[in-house]
């Protein structure tokens, strides 16, 4: 598995080489000593709904195309986590949400994405699919459609546990 998807130094354009640095293999520049840290991406999700029914969107792109999940996506550089979660809900489902609380954090060794999930309340708007969804719908826990990701059910359960439940730490199995 490559250390990163970069080839040349962003400072001096020399070809990067793999080098042991701070206990891990990293791409380094032999000309100017630049070290590339292949940091994980941060994604957010907002789990919300009405009358105990969770709002889900049916994905129209990979991964998980055709399957259902809650509004989620990557955080833009300089964007607050909560702002990103509100934006994703608007873009994918057409609803404006308010963030109520931290619901869960999901990560795992070797996984390139850290997911921060929030519980939210629908403030306004009618649920309708955005650019990244075929359709949207509200589902009771006992009638969930096929979910896109293994952790989706855990996050829905954390949301259903209510506001007094402590945030969950969901650990994914290590990837090599």
N, C-alpha and C positions, 0 to 999 in steps of 0.2 A: 504494500500500500504506500503510495507516495506521501511524503511529508506534507506537501502542499501543491497547489495547482499553479504555482508561479515559477518562472524560469530565470528571469533576469532581475537584478537589483534595481529597485525604484530610485535609488540615489545616484548610482554611477553607471548603470546598464551592464555591468559585468555579469557573467553567468553565475548563478548561485550553485553552491555545492552543499551536500549534506554534511553536518558537523554536530558532534555531541556538545550541547551547551545547556548548562543548568539542569543536567540529569535527563535530558531528552534530545532526540535527534531533531534538528531544526535545519532549515535552509539558511545558509550564511554566505555573505559576500567575501571572497578572499581578497578583494581589492580595497574595500573601505570598512570592513568589519560590521556591516549591517547584518542584523539577525531578523529573520522573518518569524514572527509568532503566529502560528496558524490557529487563531482564536476561534471558539465556537460562535455560531450565529445565535441570536436570541429571538425567539418567537413568543407571541402572546396568544391567548385564547380568552374568550369571554363566554361563560356558560350562563344563559339567561332563559327565560321562558314566561309563560303565563299559566296560572292556576295549576302549578305543579307539573306542567308539560314543558319539556325542554325544546328550545328552538334549535333546529339543525338545518344545515344546507347540504345539498347533494352536489359533490364536487364535479366540475367539468374539466379537470386537469389532473395530471399525475403529481404526486403519488395519490393513490386512492381514487382515481377517476371513477365516477358512477356510484361511489359510496358516500355515506353521510358522516358529517362531523359538525362541530360548532364553529362559529366564526373565529378564524385564527389566521395568523400570518407573521411575517418577519417585522421586526422593529427597525425603523429607519434610523440612520445615524443622527444623533441629536434629539431623538424623539423619546418622550417619557413612555414607560411601559403602559400606563393607563391610557394615555393618548392614543397609542398604537392599538390597544384593544378596542377602544371606542371607534376608531377609524375602520378597523377590520369589520366590526359589526355593521357599520353603515354601508361599507363597500359590498359586503357579501350578502346581506339580508335586508337592507333598506331601513333598518330601525336605528333609532338613536337610543343608546344605553347610558346609564349611569353606573359607575363602578362602585360596588358595595364593599367588597373585601377581597383579600388574597385567598384564593381557593387551594392552589397547589403549585409546586415546582417539580418539574420532571427533568431528570438528566441521567446520564449513565456513562461510564468509562468507554471511550471510543466512539461515542455518538457526537455528531457535529452540531447538534442543536440543543439548546436549553429552552424548555417551554415553561413560561410563567402563565398560570391560568387564574382568571378572576371570576368571581360571581358578580353578576350585574342585574340591573333592573331595566326593563324596557320603559323608556320615557315617552317616546312618540314614534310615529311612523307605522306603516303597514308592512308586514313581512312580505318581501318580494325578492326573487333571485337577482343578484348583481352579476357582474362580469365573470365571476369565478364559480358560479353555481348554476346547475340546471333548474333546481327548484328548492324551495324551503318549506318547512313544515314544523308543527308542534307535535311532540310525541310524549306519551306517558312512558314511565320506566318499563312497564310490562309489554309495550308494543314498539320498542325501538327497532328501526330498520337496520340493515347491515352497516356496521360502523367502519370507518376508514382506517382507524389506527387502534392497536391493542389497548392503549391507555385511555381511549375515549370513554369506555364504560366506567373506569375508575374515577375519572373527572366528573362524570354525571352523578355517580354515587356520592362523591364529595359535595356536590351542589345540593343534592337531595337531602343530605345530612343536616342542612340548615345553617343559619348564621352563628350558632353557638359552637359548631365543630371547629377544631383547630385546623389550620392549613395542613395539607398532606404533602409529604415528601415522597414522590414516586420515583423509584430507582429502576432504571432499565437494566437488563442483563448486559454485561460487558461485551463489547465487540472487539475482535482482534484486528 
